[in-house]
Amino acid sequence: MRINKKGSIIALLLVVCLLAFGSLATAKAPVLRMATTTSTDNTGLLDYLAPILLKDTGIEIQWVSVGTGKALEYGRNGDVDVVLTHAPSQEDKFMAEGAGVNRRKVMYNDFVLIGPANDPAGIKGKPVVEALATIAAKGQPLVSRADKSGTHTAELKLLKAAGVKDFDKAKWYVQTGQGMLKTINIADEQKGYALADRGTFIKYHAGLKGKPGLVIVCEGDPELLNKYSVMAVSPLKHPDVKYDLALKYIDWITSSKVQKDIADFKVEGKQLFFPEAEIRAGH
């Protein structure tokens, strides 16, 4: 049988092209591992940003949402490539230890003190430090995450400023050891007060669908500012981390485009996070 040489070459090229296309189609996107806070997850921000990241960079992101203390612990252990947290004092220590590199500001919102609509402690509108001192003096339930998260760290700082001592042994101080949304729901069940990030409170309020629930009793105090930063895990401490992907992610989330995407993220028409990245040239 005579073989058509030209046809064979075309067929061979077609096979090569199909194999190449197949390998591209089945190629998996590089995966970045991130530890972050429950507030970025509970609000839906991470689910909103993940497909944008994949489209913009080809990077798939997988995350674990825990308290900031635990998130930084994952970073120290090299279990993740990058961390996104909101506890400046803990982040300072993380960086000083050499556990993290390339720390960048990302965004901010604020904390709010929430409680029952009838406000049994009578603290509505008071400065947050005075409000917490009043809650303690009246023995009203204060429901705490008690998980070394950024919110818990802020709460401890405020209680110290209020001069409240031995609160961790008091009956009125309820320690949940849970994330933000679960802690808010527990505070609701117990008709108590809680410190929460505004974003998660808005998410909680949206879930009420008109039913009665906790309300904001203290807000707008300078002490309640809540800042988020991103850091790569040090490749000197953990050579196996995907440092190159971490740097790409940091450049991406602090870029002018994604800062706008963050500003555009809303729940019930309300903006949850506000851009704070220092935009670099070309970003």
Buried (B, 14 or more C-beta within 10 A) or exposed (E): EEEEEEEEEEEEEEEEEEEEEEEEEEEEEBEBBBBBBBBBBBBBBBEBBBEBBEEBBEBBBEBBBBBBBBBBBBBBEBBBBBBBBBBBEBBEEBBEEEBBBBBBBBBBBBBBBBBBEEBBBEBBEBBBBBBBBBBBEEEBBBBBBBBBBBBBBBBBBBBEBBEBEEBEEEEBBBBBEBBBBBBBBBBBEBBBBBBBBBBBBBBBBEEEEEEEBBBBBBBEBEBBEBBBBBBBBBBEBBEEBBBEBBBBBBBBBBBEEBBEBBBEBEBEEEBBBEBBBEEEEEB
